[in-house]
Amino acid sequence: MTDDTTATQSPVSPAPLAEEFWNVPNVLTLSRLGMSIVVFAMVAYAYYWSALVVFSLAALTDALDGYFARLLDQGTAIGRQLDPLVDKVIVCGSFIYLLSVPEDTGLYPWMVTTIVVRELLIQGLRSHLEGAGQAFGARTAGKLKTLAQCLSIAAILVVLGLQPSASLRLARDLLTWSAVGLTVYSGLGYIALALPSFRGRSPFP
């Protein structure tokens, strides 16, 4: 005899599909990770112009992965963490390698330390909030910070590849100091944004 109660049971909802990892934005992000290793090697061997070309290509993929994520609706939670993580790898790694260059780079150890500590701290906050199911994407200040850091690295590589004038060195130093200032400013903004989550409230409306 058939149990009539089975006819009234609601159907079991299918499990949600896992987010697709191998999509266009994530592939671009991983290609940037590979390019970062090439940049580090070129800086180490004083191929500054080649390092500048590869670094510029990596910066281009950073712009394209976000564009394709929106265009193709391929934004994923892992992509939101992987993209800024790879940005931090290439930026922090480039500053660390440039700090070891014997020529004048306009960098000081405290500058690189400030940048690295900020990036590690914010990446930790992002991982914590994303793990709790709260999106923690890039904000305007963070995007400006990344732009300033990239321009600073590019300017340092240009100066290393040339016999620069005093004006070029000044432009390099202004970009580097701006990058450090925006690094601190945006980091404080992200911390303020994340504080409500530690009080049991969502930082986002």
C-alpha angles and dihedrals in degrees: 000000000000116000106238091207091072091064092061097048115109115245117260111259113239116249113261114263116254115250114262110250100187099067131129098268094048093047089052090049092051091048087056089054090055091048091052090063090052091051092051092050093048093050090048090054094042096247090142100163092049089048089052092053094049092043090052090051089050090051089051091055088052090060094042098051092059091045093052092043088060097037095049096032089238100137111139136179092245090048091054088056099036096051097057091038092058089045088056092048095054096039097044092040092050093050091047093050092045090051088061093053110111093218123083110282100161089238126129126197092244090057094054091043091053092051095046095046092048093049093049092048095049092044088054091051091048092051091049095051096041088050088054090053097257119127113234104183128166119290128210094262090050092051091049089049091053091048092050092048092051092048090049092052091046091050092050091051091049092051091048090051095050141048090249130207122231090259092057091050090049092051089049092051093047090053092048094049090046090052091052092047093049090045091059095040096049091043091056089048093054091048091052089049092051098045096085090060090062089054092055097261131109113252089215127071 
